[in-house]
């Protein structure tokens, strides 16, 4: 998928929301993902995050809610668990 197709797909997902901006660049995707209020669009947020990762060629870690799409889940270990 090229960037134009990705932007069209993202904007299509956001049509049914009240998100006020049309996505036209990687920077606007980053702004969307970094804005905590965007998390209210939970289904769209996760899908847009995956598209962003694919666009920047960083699909190694799935930082978004289920269902996974072939990415490794990020592993979290606390100091407590590391001792056992």
Biopython code that builds the backbone (N, CA, C, O; Angstrom):
import numpy as np
from Bio.PDB.StructureBuilder import StructureBuilder

atoms = [
    (1, "UNK", "N", (0.850, -1.167, 0.000)),
    (1, "UNK", "CA", (0.000, 0.000, 0.000)),
    (1, "UNK", "C", (0.904, 1.241, 0.000)),
    (1, "UNK", "O", (1.837, 1.339, 0.796)),
    (2, "UNK", "N", (0.614, 2.178, -0.899)),
    (2, "UNK", "CA", (1.395, 3.407, -0.905)),
    (2, "UNK", "C", (0.767, 4.419, 0.059)),
    (2, "UNK", "O", (-0.303, 4.175, 0.617)),
    (3, "UNK", "N", (1.438, 5.545, 0.246)),
    (3, "UNK", "CA", (0.963, 6.530, 1.223)),
    (3, "UNK", "C", (-0.408, 7.088, 0.863)),
    (3, "UNK", "O", (-1.251, 7.255, 1.745)),
    (4, "UNK", "N", (-0.643, 7.375, -0.386)),
    (4, "UNK", "CA", (-1.943, 7.932, -0.809)),
    (4, "UNK", "C", (-3.067, 6.962, -0.458)),
    (4, "UNK", "O", (-4.107, 7.372, 0.057)),
    (5, "UNK", "N", (-2.858, 5.684, -0.737)),
    (5, "UNK", "CA", (-3.857, 4.673, -0.399)),
    (5, "UNK", "C", (-4.064, 4.588, 1.116)),
    (5, "UNK", "O", (-5.188, 4.430, 1.592)),
    (6, "UNK", "N", (-2.969, 4.694, 1.859)),
    (6, "UNK", "CA", (-3.056, 4.644, 3.319)),
    (6, "UNK", "C", (-3.847, 5.836, 3.856)),
    (6, "UNK", "O", (-4.694, 5.674, 4.735)),
    (7, "UNK", "N", (-3.574, 7.031, 3.331)),
    (7, "UNK", "CA", (-4.303, 8.222, 3.791)),
    (7, "UNK", "C", (-5.790, 8.091, 3.460)),
    (7, "UNK", "O", (-6.641, 8.437, 4.278)),
    (8, "UNK", "N", (-6.100, 7.595, 2.271)),
    (8, "UNK", "CA", (-7.503, 7.402, 1.886)),
    (8, "UNK", "C", (-8.194, 6.399, 2.816)),
    (8, "UNK", "O", (-9.333, 6.612, 3.230)),
    (9, "UNK", "N", (-7.501, 5.314, 3.136)),
    (9, "UNK", "CA", (-8.056, 4.301, 4.030)),
    (9, "UNK", "C", (-8.299, 4.883, 5.423)),
    (9, "UNK", "O", (-9.353, 4.657, 6.018)),
    (10, "UNK", "N", (-7.330, 5.629, 5.937)),
    (10, "UNK", "CA", (-7.454, 6.245, 7.260)),
    (10, "UNK", "C", (-8.608, 7.238, 7.280)),
    (10, "UNK", "O", (-9.431, 7.226, 8.196)),
    (11, "UNK", "N", (-8.665, 8.091, 6.275)),
    (11, "UNK", "CA", (-9.738, 9.087, 6.239)),
    (11, "UNK", "C", (-11.102, 8.427, 6.113)),
    (11, "UNK", "O", (-12.084, 8.925, 6.663)),
    (12, "UNK", "N", (-11.173, 7.318, 5.401)),
    (12, "UNK", "CA", (-12.417, 6.570, 5.314)),
    (12, "UNK", "C", (-12.842, 6.037, 6.673)),
    (12, "UNK", "O", (-14.027, 6.048, 7.006)),
    (13, "UNK", "N", (-11.867, 5.566, 7.468)),
    (13, "UNK", "CA", (-12.168, 5.071, 8.811)),
    (13, "UNK", "C", (-12.653, 6.196, 9.721)),
    (13, "UNK", "O", (-13.490, 5.977, 10.596)),
    (14, "UNK", "N", (-12.127, 7.397, 9.511)),
    (14, "UNK", "CA", (-12.460, 8.520, 10.387)),
    (14, "UNK", "C", (-13.729, 9.261, 9.965)),
    (14, "UNK", "O", (-14.190, 10.153, 10.676)),
    (15, "UNK", "N", (-14.294, 8.897, 8.816)),
    (15, "UNK", "CA", (-15.506, 9.581, 8.333)),
    (15, "UNK", "C", (-16.657, 9.521, 9.323)),
    (15, "UNK", "O", (-17.402, 10.491, 9.463)),
    (16, "UNK", "N", (-16.811, 8.409, 10.003)),
    (16, "UNK", "CA", (-17.932, 8.224, 10.923)),
    (16, "UNK", "C", (-17.653, 8.759, 12.325)),
    (16, "UNK", "O", (-18.465, 8.568, 13.231)),
    (17, "UNK", "N", (-16.525, 9.421, 12.512)),
    (17, "UNK", "CA", (-16.177, 9.978, 13.819)),
    (17, "UNK", "C", (-16.257, 11.500, 13.744)),
    (17, "UNK", "O", (-16.550, 12.074, 12.695)),
    (18, "UNK", "N", (-15.992, 12.134, 14.876)),
    (18, "UNK", "CA", (-15.972, 13.591, 14.889)),
    (18, "UNK", "C", (-14.546, 14.148, 14.810)),
    (18, "UNK", "O", (-14.303, 15.298, 15.177)),
    (19, "UNK", "N", (-13.599, 13.319, 14.327)),
    (19, "UNK", "CA", (-12.221, 13.794, 14.202)),
    (19, "UNK", "C", (-12.184, 14.898, 13.147)),
    (19, "UNK", "O", (-12.617, 14.684, 12.015)),
    (20, "UNK", "N", (-11.666, 16.090, 13.511)),
    (20, "UNK", "CA", (-11.828, 17.266, 12.654)),
    (20, "UNK", "C", (-10.808, 17.445, 11.534)),
    (20, "UNK", "O", (-10.914, 18.406, 10.772)),
    (21, "UNK", "N", (-9.840, 16.572, 11.408)),
    (21, "UNK", "CA", (-8.749, 16.783, 10.453)),
    (21, "UNK", "C", (-8.739, 15.675, 9.409)),
    (21, "UNK", "O", (-8.971, 14.509, 9.725)),
    (22, "UNK", "N", (-8.469, 16.047, 8.169)),
    (22, "UNK", "CA", (-8.254, 15.075, 7.104)),
    (22, "UNK", "C", (-6.769, 14.744, 7.094)),
    (22, "UNK", "O", (-5.932, 15.644, 7.027)),
    (23, "UNK", "N", (-6.443, 13.476, 7.158)),
    (23, "UNK", "CA", (-5.053, 13.020, 7.197)),
    (23, "UNK", "C", (-4.452, 13.130, 5.795)),
    (23, "UNK", "O", (-4.978, 12.573, 4.831)),
    (24, "UNK", "N", (-3.335, 13.861, 5.705)),
    (24, "UNK", "CA", (-2.659, 14.038, 4.423)),
    (24, "UNK", "C", (-1.152, 13.810, 4.504)),
    (24, "UNK", "O", (-0.443, 13.960, 3.510)),
    (25, "UNK", "N", (-0.661, 13.443, 5.701)),
    (25, "UNK", "CA", (0.788, 13.261, 5.850)),
    (25, "UNK", "C", (1.084, 12.330, 7.019)),
    (25, "UNK", "O", (0.228, 12.069, 7.865)),
    (26, "UNK", "N", (2.307, 11.842, 7.041)),
    (26, "UNK", "CA", (2.774, 11.013, 8.158)),
    (26, "UNK", "C", (2.696, 11.815, 9.453)),
    (26, "UNK", "O", (2.313, 11.277, 10.492)),
    (27, "UNK", "N", (3.055, 13.092, 9.401)),
    (27, "UNK", "CA", (3.026, 13.939, 10.599)),
    (27, "UNK", "C", (1.615, 14.023, 11.173)),
    (27, "UNK", "O", (1.447, 14.025, 12.392)),
    (28, "UNK", "N", (0.600, 14.092, 10.315)),
    (28, "UNK", "CA", (-0.777, 14.145, 10.802)),
    (28, "UNK", "C", (-1.207, 12.815, 11.413)),
    (28, "UNK", "O", (-2.001, 12.793, 12.354)),
    (29, "UNK", "N", (-0.690, 11.707, 10.887)),
    (29, "UNK", "CA", (-0.961, 10.401, 11.519)),
    (29, "UNK", "C", (-0.308, 10.377, 12.895)),
    (29, "UNK", "O", (-0.925, 9.940, 13.866)),
    (30, "UNK", "N", (0.944, 10.847, 12.985)),
    (30, "UNK", "CA", (1.635, 10.880, 14.269)),
    (30, "UNK", "C", (0.887, 11.752, 15.268)),
    (30, "UNK", "O", (0.752, 11.382, 16.435)),
    (31, "UNK", "N", (0.399, 12.910, 14.820)),
    (31, "UNK", "CA", (-0.380, 13.779, 15.705)),
    (31, "UNK", "C", (-1.614, 13.056, 16.228)),
    (31, "UNK", "O", (-1.936, 13.145, 17.413)),
    (32, "UNK", "N", (-2.303, 12.344, 15.347)),
    (32, "UNK", "CA", (-3.485, 11.577, 15.740)),
    (32, "UNK", "C", (-3.117, 10.543, 16.797)),
    (32, "UNK", "O", (-3.805, 10.424, 17.812)),
    (33, "UNK", "N", (-2.045, 9.797, 16.573)),
    (33, "UNK", "CA", (-1.658, 8.725, 17.491)),
    (33, "UNK", "C", (-1.135, 9.261, 18.821)),
    (33, "UNK", "O", (-1.291, 8.609, 19.853)),
    (34, "UNK", "N", (-0.520, 10.434, 18.808)),
    (34, "UNK", "CA", (0.034, 11.001, 20.037)),
    (34, "UNK", "C", (-0.999, 11.768, 20.848)),
    (34, "UNK", "O", (-0.766, 12.043, 22.026)),
    (35, "UNK", "N", (-2.124, 12.118, 20.257)),
    (35, "UNK", "CA", (-3.175, 12.848, 20.950)),
    (35, "UNK", "C", (-3.997, 11.872, 21.781)),
    (35, "UNK", "O", (-4.685, 11.013, 21.230)),
    (36, "UNK", "N", (-3.932, 12.000, 23.097)),
    (36, "UNK", "CA", (-4.647, 11.077, 23.979)),
    (36, "UNK", "C", (-6.149, 11.050, 23.709)),
    (36, "UNK", "O", (-6.796, 10.021, 23.907)),
    (37, "UNK", "N", (-6.704, 12.166, 23.261)),
    (37, "UNK", "CA", (-8.144, 12.185, 23.002)),
    (37, "UNK", "C", (-8.521, 11.316, 21.802)),
    (37, "UNK", "O", (-9.685, 10.944, 21.657)),
    (38, "UNK", "N", (-7.561, 10.987, 20.944)),
    (38, "UNK", "CA", (-7.833, 10.118, 19.792)),
    (38, "UNK", "C", (-8.125, 8.686, 20.215)),
    (38, "UNK", "O", (-8.723, 7.922, 19.458)),
    (39, "UNK", "N", (-7.711, 8.327, 21.406)),
    (39, "UNK", "CA", (-7.934, 6.953, 21.878)),
    (39, "UNK", "C", (-9.416, 6.630, 22.053)),
    (39, "UNK", "O", (-9.790, 5.464, 22.178)),
    (40, "UNK", "N", (-10.260, 7.669, 22.063)),
    (40, "UNK", "CA", (-11.706, 7.406, 22.174)),
    (40, "UNK", "C", (-12.238, 6.710, 20.931)),
    (40, "UNK", "O", (-13.305, 6.098, 20.965)),
    (41, "UNK", "N", (-11.499, 6.804, 19.842)),
    (41, "UNK", "CA", (-11.832, 6.084, 18.601)),
    (41, "UNK", "C", (-11.086, 4.756, 18.623)),
    (41, "UNK", "O", (-10.234, 4.517, 17.767)),
    (42, "UNK", "N", (-11.385, 3.898, 19.576)),
    (42, "UNK", "CA", (-10.555, 2.723, 19.852)),
    (42, "UNK", "C", (-10.345, 1.822, 18.641)),
    (42, "UNK", "O", (-9.212, 1.418, 18.378)),
    (43, "UNK", "N", (-11.383, 1.498, 17.904)),
    (43, "UNK", "CA", (-11.216, 0.617, 16.744)),
    (43, "UNK", "C", (-10.371, 1.281, 15.668)),
    (43, "UNK", "O", (-9.463, 0.661, 15.114)),
    (44, "UNK", "N", (-10.667, 2.530, 15.375)),
    (44, "UNK", "CA", (-9.923, 3.249, 14.350)),
    (44, "UNK", "C", (-8.480, 3.496, 14.805)),
    (44, "UNK", "O", (-7.550, 3.393, 14.005)),
    (45, "UNK", "N", (-8.296, 3.818, 16.082)),
    (45, "UNK", "CA", (-6.969, 4.111, 16.620)),
    (45, "UNK", "C", (-6.030, 2.923, 16.401)),
    (45, "UNK", "O", (-4.904, 3.088, 15.932)),
    (46, "UNK", "N", (-6.497, 1.747, 16.742)),
    (46, "UNK", "CA", (-5.672, 0.552, 16.592)),
    (46, "UNK", "C", (-5.323, 0.300, 15.127)),
    (46, "UNK", "O", (-4.169, 0.022, 14.802)),
    (47, "UNK", "N", (-6.306, 0.396, 14.254)),
    (47, "UNK", "CA", (-6.075, 0.148, 12.827)),
    (47, "UNK", "C", (-5.141, 1.205, 12.239)),
    (47, "UNK", "O", (-4.261, 0.877, 11.443)),
    (48, "UNK", "N", (-5.323, 2.458, 12.620)),
    (48, "UNK", "CA", (-4.464, 3.529, 12.105)),
    (48, "UNK", "C", (-3.042, 3.354, 12.621)),
    (48, "UNK", "O", (-2.081, 3.625, 11.900)),
    (49, "UNK", "N", (-2.905, 2.909, 13.850)),
    (49, "UNK", "CA", (-1.568, 2.640, 14.393)),
    (49, "UNK", "C", (-0.847, 1.558, 13.611)),
    (49, "UNK", "O", (0.356, 1.659, 13.367)),
    (50, "UNK", "N", (-1.572, 0.532, 13.220)),
    (50, "UNK", "CA", (-0.959, -0.542, 12.422)),
    (50, "UNK", "C", (-0.576, -0.039, 11.032)),
    (50, "UNK", "O", (0.492, -0.377, 10.521)),
    (51, "UNK", "N", (-1.433, 0.758, 10.427)),
    (51, "UNK", "CA", (-1.113, 1.324, 9.107)),
    (51, "UNK", "C", (0.128, 2.202, 9.223)),
    (51, "UNK", "O", (1.012, 2.142, 8.368)),
    (52, "UNK", "N", (0.200, 3.010, 10.263)),
    (52, "UNK", "CA", (1.365, 3.868, 10.484)),
    (52, "UNK", "C", (2.631, 3.029, 10.609)),
    (52, "UNK", "O", (3.637, 3.329, 9.965)),
    (53, "UNK", "N", (2.592, 1.984, 11.428)),
    (53, "UNK", "CA", (3.761, 1.118, 11.586)),
    (53, "UNK", "C", (4.196, 0.523, 10.246)),
    (53, "UNK", "O", (5.389, 0.447, 9.952)),
    (54, "UNK", "N", (3.226, 0.104, 9.441)),
    (54, "UNK", "CA", (3.557, -0.450, 8.132)),
    (54, "UNK", "C", (4.172, 0.605, 7.217)),
    (54, "UNK", "O", (5.093, 0.308, 6.456)),
    (55, "UNK", "N", (3.669, 1.828, 7.290)),
    (55, "UNK", "CA", (4.202, 2.900, 6.445)),
    (55, "UNK", "C", (5.640, 3.264, 6.796)),
    (55, "UNK", "O", (6.439, 3.589, 5.919)),
    (56, "UNK", "N", (5.959, 3.208, 8.080)),
    (56, "UNK", "CA", (7.326, 3.555, 8.474)),
    (56, "UNK", "C", (8.220, 2.322, 8.590)),
    (56, "UNK", "O", (9.324, 2.389, 9.131)),
    (57, "UNK", "N", (7.727, 1.199, 8.073)),
    (57, "UNK", "CA", (8.490, -0.060, 8.061)),
    (57, "UNK", "C", (8.955, -0.473, 9.444)),
    (57, "UNK", "O", (10.117, -0.831, 9.639)),
    (58, "UNK", "N", (8.037, -0.422, 10.410)),
    (58, "UNK", "CA", (8.355, -0.820, 11.771)),
    (58, "UNK", "C", (7.268, -1.735, 12.323)),
    (58, "UNK", "O", (6.674, -1.427, 13.357)),
    (59, "UNK", "N", (6.995, -2.856, 11.653)),
    (59, "UNK", "CA", (5.901, -3.719, 12.107)),
    (59, "UNK", "C", (6.315, -4.788, 13.118)),
    (59, "UNK", "O", (5.652, -5.820, 13.216)),
    (60, "UNK", "N", (7.398, -4.566, 13.873)),
    (60, "UNK", "CA", (7.911, -5.605, 14.756)),
    (60, "UNK", "C", (7.096, -5.796, 16.029)),
    (60, "UNK", "O", (6.968, -6.918, 16.518)),
    (61, "UNK", "N", (6.549, -4.719, 16.565)),
    (61, "UNK", "CA", (5.859, -4.804, 17.849)),
    (61, "UNK", "C", (4.429, -4.336, 17.674)),
    (61, "UNK", "O", (4.180, -3.285, 17.082)),
    (62, "UNK", "N", (3.492, -5.111, 18.185)),
    (62, "UNK", "CA", (2.087, -4.728, 18.135)),
    (62, "UNK", "C", (1.757, -3.953, 19.406)),
    (62, "UNK", "O", (1.613, -4.542, 20.477)),
    (63, "UNK", "N", (1.637, -2.627, 19.283)),
    (63, "UNK", "CA", (1.352, -1.780, 20.431)),
    (63, "UNK", "C", (-0.135, -1.537, 20.605)),
    (63, "UNK", "O", (-0.531, -0.786, 21.497)),
    (64, "UNK", "N", (-0.948, -2.138, 19.798)),
    (64, "UNK", "CA", (-2.367, -1.825, 19.752)),
    (64, "UNK", "C", (-3.185, -3.029, 20.188)),
    (64, "UNK", "O", (-2.694, -4.157, 20.152)),
    (65, "UNK", "N", (-4.427, -2.803, 20.598)),
    (65, "UNK", "CA", (-5.268, -3.901, 21.101)),
    (65, "UNK", "C", (-5.494, -5.005, 20.075)),
    (65, "UNK", "O", (-5.252, -4.831, 18.881)),
    (66, "UNK", "N", (-5.960, -6.133, 20.570)),
    (66, "UNK", "CA", (-6.281, -7.279, 19.721)),
    (66, "UNK", "C", (-7.239, -6.877, 18.621)),
    (66, "UNK", "O", (-7.902, -5.853, 18.790)),
    (67, "UNK", "N", (-7.372, -7.552, 17.560)),
    (67, "UNK", "CA", (-6.671, -8.782, 17.223)),
    (67, "UNK", "C", (-5.329, -8.486, 16.568)),
    (67, "UNK", "O", (-5.229, -7.561, 15.763)),
    (68, "UNK", "N", (-4.306, -9.251, 16.897)),
    (68, "UNK", "CA", (-3.009, -9.045, 16.286)),
    (68, "UNK", "C", (-3.049, -9.404, 14.803)),
    (68, "UNK", "O", (-3.860, -10.223, 14.372)),
    (69, "UNK", "N", (-2.177, -8.792, 14.045)),
    (69, "UNK", "CA", (-2.131, -9.072, 12.603)),
    (69, "UNK", "C", (-0.752, -9.563, 12.206)),
    (69, "UNK", "O", (-0.133, -9.041, 11.279)),
    (70, "UNK", "N", (-0.277, -10.578, 12.925)),
    (70, "UNK", "CA", (0.998, -11.183, 12.576)),
    (70, "UNK", "C", (2.205, -10.483, 13.165)),
    (70, "UNK", "O", (3.325, -10.703, 12.704)),
    (71, "UNK", "N", (2.011, -9.654, 14.164)),
    (71, "UNK", "CA", (3.119, -8.962, 14.805)),
    (71, "UNK", "C", (3.349, -9.580, 16.172)),
    (71, "UNK", "O", (2.429, -10.115, 16.790)),
    (72, "UNK", "N", (4.581, -9.500, 16.634)),
    (72, "UNK", "CA", (4.874, -9.992, 17.968)),
    (72, "UNK", "C", (4.291, -9.023, 18.978)),
    (72, "UNK", "O", (4.341, -7.807, 18.790)),
    (73, "UNK", "N", (3.740, -9.566, 20.046)),
    (73, "UNK", "CA", (3.228, -8.701, 21.090)),
    (73, "UNK", "C", (4.393, -8.193, 21.919)),
    (73, "UNK", "O", (5.366, -8.904, 22.167)),
    (74, "UNK", "N", (4.265, -6.940, 22.342)),
    (74, "UNK", "CA", (5.286, -6.331, 23.174)),
    (74, "UNK", "C", (5.311, -7.037, 24.520)),
    (74, "UNK", "O", (4.262, -7.297, 25.109)),
    (75, "UNK", "N", (6.499, -7.346, 25.005)),
    (75, "UNK", "CA", (6.620, -8.063, 26.260)),
    (75, "UNK", "C", (6.993, -7.086, 27.366)),
    (75, "UNK", "O", (7.948, -6.320, 27.239)),
    (76, "UNK", "N", (6.229, -7.121, 28.449)),
    (76, "UNK", "CA", (6.485, -6.254, 29.591)),
    (76, "UNK", "C", (6.909, -7.118, 30.762)),
    (76, "UNK", "O", (6.248, -8.099, 31.101)),
    (77, "UNK", "N", (8.008, -6.746, 31.368)),
    (77, "UNK", "CA", (8.472, -7.469, 32.547)),
    (77, "UNK", "C", (8.717, -6.470, 33.661)),
    (77, "UNK", "O", (9.372, -5.449, 33.456)),
    (78, "UNK", "N", (8.205, -6.757, 34.809)),
    (78, "UNK", "CA", (8.465, -5.897, 35.947)),
    (78, "UNK", "C", (9.706, -6.396, 36.673)),
    (78, "UNK", "O", (10.154, -7.523, 36.460)),
    (79, "UNK", "N", (10.246, -5.559, 37.518)),
    (79, "UNK", "CA", (11.410, -5.959, 38.316)),
    (79, "UNK", "C", (11.052, -7.144, 39.206)),
    (79, "UNK", "O", (11.883, -8.014, 39.466)),
    (80, "UNK", "N", (9.812, -7.164, 39.665)),
    (80, "UNK", "CA", (9.359, -8.264, 40.511)),
    (80, "UNK", "C", (9.421, -9.590, 39.763)),
    (80, "UNK", "O", (9.935, -10.571, 40.300)),
    (81, "UNK", "N", (8.917, -9.638, 38.556)),
    (81, "UNK", "CA", (8.892, -10.860, 37.766)),
    (81, "UNK", "C", (10.285, -11.288, 37.335)),
    (81, "UNK", "O", (10.528, -12.479, 37.143)),
    (82, "UNK", "N", (11.191, -10.354, 37.183)),
    (82, "UNK", "CA", (12.550, -10.669, 36.724)),
    (82, "UNK", "C", (13.308, -11.473, 37.775)),
    (82, "UNK", "O", (14.247, -12.196, 37.443)),
    (83, "UNK", "N", (12.912, -11.353, 39.031)),
    (83, "UNK", "CA", (13.615, -12.059, 40.100)),
    (83, "UNK", "C", (13.130, -13.494, 40.292)),
    (83, "UNK", "O", (13.704, -14.232, 41.092)),
    (84, "UNK", "N", (12.091, -13.899, 39.577)),
    (84, "UNK", "CA", (11.546, -15.245, 39.767)),
    (84, "UNK", "C", (11.725, -16.093, 38.567)),
    (84, "UNK", "O", (11.319, -17.255, 38.566)),
]
sb = StructureBuilder()
sb.init_structure("model")
sb.init_model(0)
sb.init_chain("A")
sb.init_seg("    ")
for serial, (resi, resn, name, xyz) in enumerate(atoms, 1):
    if name == "N":
        sb.init_residue(resn, " ", resi, " ")
    sb.init_atom(name, np.array(xyz, "f"), 0.0, 1.0, " ", f" {name:<3s}", serial, name[0])
structure = sb.get_structure()
